[in-house]
């Protein structure tokens, strides 16, 4: 992959009748110091008015988990595959 090559792997937005919104954006990016896994992601579930219910992202080159209370300071990145599973499990729990 050339340094400027970025490929969209997923770009989804879904709005639900209950006023929540799901946004998933995953990019295949060149491996770098900022993105050593070669992936840039934002997995977001929140309300239509902007409240975050759960979000995982590495938009700033660091892996973060956000909740309604703000940044989860105790979060430790377990690997992208595990992040995906956790995100979808949390969304399912929040939707039920």
Order of alpha helices (4+ residues) and beta strands (2+ residues): beta-beta-beta-beta-beta-beta-alpha
